[in-house]
Amino acid sequence: MPDMHWLIAARFVTGIGLGAEIVIGYATMIEFVPPQARGRWSAGLSLLTNFGLFAATLAGYFIIPTIGWRYMFVVAGVGALFVLWLRRAIPESPRWLETHGRADEADAMLTKVEAGYGPLPTPAMAPLPPAPSLLSRGMLGRLGLGSLLNVVMGVAIYGFVVWVPTILVQHGLSLNRSLGQSVLMSLGGPTGALIGVLLADRLGRRRAIIGASLLGCVVGTLFAQSSSQEMAVVLGFAMFTLIYFLVAVIIANYVPELFPTTTRMRGNGICSTIGRLTTIIVPQIAIALFQAGGVVAVLGGVTVALATQAVVVWLAGIETNQRSLESIAP
């Protein structure tokens, strides 16, 4: 790009694709995985995503000072081309084929899978009910729930994760040391996703979301009041872990599960869009809270959001764990 304006425009186009990737990737994954392992596989995809962020940060540490920042985009572009080549082998969802009247193609797809892995069990299945509209009463409730969960995750990430270096400076660390400690604390991201791999199918979605949200309230309160740098780093790592455990359970698992195959991409996309729009204003709110009450006020806002999430899921959330996608659909 010849100047910053062209770079911003190209980055905007890239952002459209990356934003869609999150919706498509998680929603496609759960179409193929059986209920007994759906949480584990989706959380595993979230784990790889979080390692990607850490790998990019580490690559930038070596690439940018030696050969320049432009080559970071080259790495990303070559990687995208490689992924595009890999996608030739991605099959279409048999569920989607069936709902669009292409039963022969769906059967051929499953026959191909059985040829490689042996016969699949044939569960007793009732005829598929008519696909509900996203504007129907039951689906509007799920849209509201999924949107709220995406908003809270945006508040947690942009109200805590992004502010960690500033918060550590307030605890007396220099900016350079603060950035270094932030990198160490960011390892809580893949750690939280790994815990999601281990526990998502065992705990169930509702208990995992409620429990981790309440723990986040406690850890966030303690972090805001910590009196030493060491304690702040330890509690910060714990907070990273809880937030990205919730990302693995909510964004990768729970929200896509709320919608039937016919509207899964659209419903998940709407919830994600509302969550992303929230992240535009969350930094401004965080700045206002920081100016009014410092670290305590910023963490207080995150804590209120997590507490609200726990209450709403307890009152209105449905359990999707160990259930077929057809039985979850309204």
C-alpha positions in Angstrom: 0.0 0.0 0.0 1.4 3.4 -0.9 0.0 5.3 2.1 -2.0 4.9 5.3 -5.4 5.5 3.6 -4.9 2.6 1.3 -3.7 0.4 4.1 -6.8 1.2 6.2 -9.1 0.5 3.2 -7.3 -2.9 2.6 -7.5 -3.7 6.3 -11.2 -3.0 6.3 -11.8 -5.5 3.5 -9.6 -8.0 5.4 -11.7 -7.4 8.5 -14.9 -8.4 6.6 -13.4 -11.8 5.8 -12.0 -12.3 9.3 -15.3 -11.4 10.9 -17.1 -13.9 8.8 -14.5 -16.6 9.6 -15.5 -16.6 13.3 -19.2 -17.1 12.4 -18.6 -19.7 9.7 -15.9 -21.7 11.3 -17.6 -22.5 14.6 -21.1 -22.9 13.1 -19.7 -25.3 10.5 -17.7 -27.4 13.0 -20.8 -28.3 15.2 -22.7 -29.5 12.1 -20.3 -32.4 11.8 -19.5 -33.4 15.4 -21.6 -35.8 17.4 -23.2 -34.5 20.6 -21.0 -36.4 23.0 -17.9 -34.6 21.7 -19.3 -31.3 20.3 -18.1 -29.2 23.1 -14.6 -30.6 23.1 -14.1 -30.1 19.4 -15.4 -26.6 19.3 -13.4 -25.6 22.3 -10.4 -27.1 20.5 -11.0 -24.9 17.5 -11.1 -21.9 20.0 -7.8 -23.1 21.5 -6.1 -23.1 18.1 -7.6 -19.6 17.5 -6.1 -18.3 20.7 -2.7 -19.8 19.9 -2.9 -18.0 16.6 -3.0 -14.7 18.4 -0.1 -15.6 20.5 1.9 -16.9 17.5 1.2 -13.7 15.6 2.5 -11.6 18.5 5.6 -13.8 18.8 6.2 -13.6 15.0 5.9 -9.8 15.1 8.5 -9.7 17.8 11.1 -11.2 15.5 9.8 -10.1 12.0 9.0 -6.4 12.5 12.4 -5.3 13.9 14.4 -7.3 11.3 12.7 -7.1 7.9 9.8 -4.7 8.6 6.1 -4.7 9.4 4.9 -5.2 5.8 6.1 -8.8 5.9 3.6 -9.6 8.7 0.9 -9.0 6.1 2.8 -11.2 3.6 2.8 -14.0 6.2 -1.0 -13.6 6.8 -1.7 -13.5 3.0 0.3 -16.6 2.2 -1.4 -18.3 5.1 -4.8 -17.3 3.8 -4.0 -18.7 0.3 -2.9 -22.0 2.0 -6.2 -22.2 3.8 -8.1 -21.5 0.6 -6.3 -24.5 -1.0 -7.1 -26.7 2.0 -10.8 -25.8 1.7 -11.2 -27.8 -1.5 -11.7 -30.9 0.7 -14.3 -29.4 3.1 -17.6 -31.2 2.6 -21.0 -29.6 2.7 -23.0 -30.2 5.8 -25.3 -33.2 5.3 -27.8 -31.5 7.6 -27.9 -28.4 5.4 -28.2 -30.6 2.2 -31.2 -32.5 3.7 -33.0 -29.3 4.8 -32.6 -28.0 1.2 -34.1 -31.1 -0.4 -30.8 -32.6 -1.5 -31.2 -35.9 0.4 -29.3 -38.0 -2.2 -26.2 -35.8 -1.8 -26.5 -35.9 2.0 -26.7 -39.7 1.9 -23.7 -39.9 -0.5 -21.7 -37.7 1.9 -22.4 -40.0 4.9 -21.7 -43.1 2.9 -18.3 -41.6 2.0 -17.7 -41.0 5.7 -18.7 -44.5 6.6 -16.4 -45.9 4.0 -13.4 -44.4 5.9 -14.5 -44.8 9.5 -16.9 -47.8 9.5 -20.7 -47.9 9.9 -22.3 -45.1 11.8 -25.0 -45.7 14.3 -28.5 -45.1 13.0 -30.5 -43.2 15.7 -34.3 -43.2 15.6 -35.2 -39.8 14.2 -38.6 -38.2 13.9 -39.3 -36.2 10.7 -37.7 -32.7 10.8 -40.1 -30.1 11.9 -40.6 -27.0 9.8 -37.7 -24.6 10.1 -38.8 -21.6 12.4 -38.2 -18.1 11.3 -35.7 -16.0 13.1 -38.6 -13.6 13.8 -40.7 -16.2 15.5 -41.2 -15.9 19.3 -39.0 -18.8 20.3 -36.2 -17.7 17.9 -36.3 -14.0 19.0 -35.6 -15.2 22.5 -32.6 -17.1 21.4 -31.4 -14.2 19.3 -31.6 -12.0 22.4 -29.8 -14.5 24.5 -27.0 -15.0 22.0 -26.6 -11.3 21.4 -26.3 -10.6 25.1 -23.6 -13.2 25.5 -21.7 -11.7 22.6 -22.0 -8.3 24.1 -20.7 -9.4 27.5 -17.7 -11.1 25.8 -17.0 -7.9 24.0 -17.2 -6.0 27.3 -14.9 -8.5 29.0 -12.3 -8.5 26.2 -12.3 -4.7 25.5 -12.9 -3.7 29.1 -10.2 -5.9 30.6 -7.9 -7.6 28.2 -7.1 -4.5 26.1 -6.7 -2.4 29.3 -4.3 -4.7 31.0 -1.1 -2.8 30.2 -2.6 0.5 31.5 -3.9 -1.2 34.6 -0.4 -2.7 35.3 1.2 0.8 34.9 -1.2 2.0 37.5 0.2 -0.7 39.8 3.7 0.8 39.4 5.2 -1.1 36.5 7.0 0.7 33.7 5.4 0.5 30.3 7.9 -1.9 28.9 7.6 -4.2 31.9 3.8 -3.9 31.7 3.8 -5.0 28.1 6.0 -8.0 29.0 3.8 -9.0 31.8 0.8 -8.7 29.5 2.3 -11.2 27.1 2.7 -13.6 30.0 -0.8 -13.1 31.2 -2.1 -13.5 27.6 -1.1 -17.2 27.9 -4.3 -17.4 30.0 -6.1 -17.3 26.6 -5.0 -20.7 25.3 -5.1 -22.0 28.9 -8.8 -21.1 29.3 -9.6 -22.6 25.9 -7.7 -25.8 26.9 -9.8 -26.0 30.1 -12.8 -25.6 27.8 -11.7 -28.6 25.8 -11.5 -30.7 29.0 -14.7 -29.5 30.7 -17.2 -28.2 28.1 -18.8 -31.6 27.6 -18.6 -32.6 31.3 -20.0 -29.5 33.0 -22.6 -28.6 30.4 -22.9 -25.2 28.8 -25.2 -23.5 31.4 -23.1 -24.6 34.4 -19.9 -23.7 32.7 -21.1 -20.2 31.7 -22.7 -19.4 35.1 -19.8 -20.8 37.1 -17.0 -19.1 35.1 -19.0 -15.8 35.0 -19.3 -15.7 38.8 -15.7 -16.7 39.3 -14.8 -13.8 36.9 -16.7 -11.4 39.2 -14.7 -12.5 42.2 -11.3 -12.5 40.4 -12.0 -9.2 38.7 -12.9 -7.6 42.1 -9.7 -8.9 43.7 -7.6 -7.8 40.7 -8.9 -4.2 41.0 -8.0 -4.2 44.7 -4.6 -6.1 44.5 -1.9 -4.3 46.4 1.2 -5.8 44.8 2.5 -6.3 41.2 2.9 -10.0 41.7 -0.6 -10.5 42.9 -1.9 -8.3 40.0 -0.1 -10.5 37.5 -1.4 -13.8 39.0 -5.0 -12.5 39.2 -4.7 -11.1 35.7 -3.6 -14.5 34.4 -6.6 -16.1 36.2 -8.9 -13.4 34.6 -7.5 -14.1 31.1 -8.1 -17.8 31.7 -11.7 -17.3 32.8 -12.6 -14.9 29.9 -11.2 -17.2 27.2 -12.8 -20.2 28.8 -16.1 -18.4 28.4 -15.2 -17.5 24.8 -14.6 -21.2 24.1 -17.9 -22.2 25.6 -20.1 -19.3 24.4 -18.7 -18.2 21.1 -17.4 -21.6 19.9 -20.2 -23.7 21.3 -23.3 -22.3 22.9 -24.5 -19.5 20.6 -24.1 -21.6 17.3 -26.0 -24.4 19.0 -29.0 -22.2 19.7 -30.1 -22.1 16.1 -31.3 -24.8 13.7 -29.3 -25.7 10.6 -31.5 -23.6 8.3 -30.7 -20.4 10.2 -27.5 -21.3 12.1 -25.2 -19.0 10.1 -27.7 -16.1 10.0 -28.6 -16.3 13.6 -25.0 -16.7 14.8 -24.0 -13.9 12.5 -26.6 -11.5 13.8 -25.5 -12.2 17.4 -21.9 -11.7 16.5 -22.6 -8.5 14.6 -24.4 -7.0 17.7 -21.5 -8.1 19.9 -18.9 -6.5 17.5 -20.9 -3.2 17.3 -20.8 -3.1 21.0 -17.0 -3.2 20.9 -17.0 0.2 19.1 -18.4 1.9 22.2 -16.9 -0.2 25.0 -13.5 1.5 24.8 -15.1 4.9 25.1 -17.1 3.8 28.1 -14.0 2.2 29.6 -12.1 5.5 29.2 -14.9 7.4 30.9 -15.0 4.9 33.8 -11.2 5.1 34.1 -11.3 8.9 34.3 -14.1 8.8 36.9 -12.9 6.0 39.2 -9.7 4.5 37.9 -9.0 0.7 37.6 -11.7 -0.1 40.2 -14.5 1.5 38.0 -13.3 -0.2 34.8 -13.2 -3.6 36.5 -16.5 -2.9 38.2 -18.1 -2.5 34.8 -16.7 -5.8 33.6 -17.9 -7.5 36.8 -21.5 -6.2 36.4 -21.6 -7.5 32.8 -20.4 -11.0 33.9 -22.9 -11.0 36.8 -25.7 -10.1 34.4 -24.6 -12.9 32.1 -24.7 -15.4 34.9 -28.2 -14.4 36.0 -29.7 -14.3 32.4 -28.3 -17.8 31.6 -29.6 -19.2 34.9 -33.1 -17.8 34.2 -33.4 -18.1 30.4 -30.6 -20.3 29.1 -31.4 -23.8 27.7 -29.0 -26.7 28.1 -27.5 -27.9 24.8 -24.9 -30.3 26.1 -25.1 -34.0 24.9 -28.2 -33.2 22.8 -28.5 -33.6 19.1 -28.8 -30.4 17.1 -32.3 -31.5 15.9 -33.5 -31.9 19.5 -32.2 -28.4 20.5 -34.0 -26.7 17.6 -37.3 -25.1 18.6 
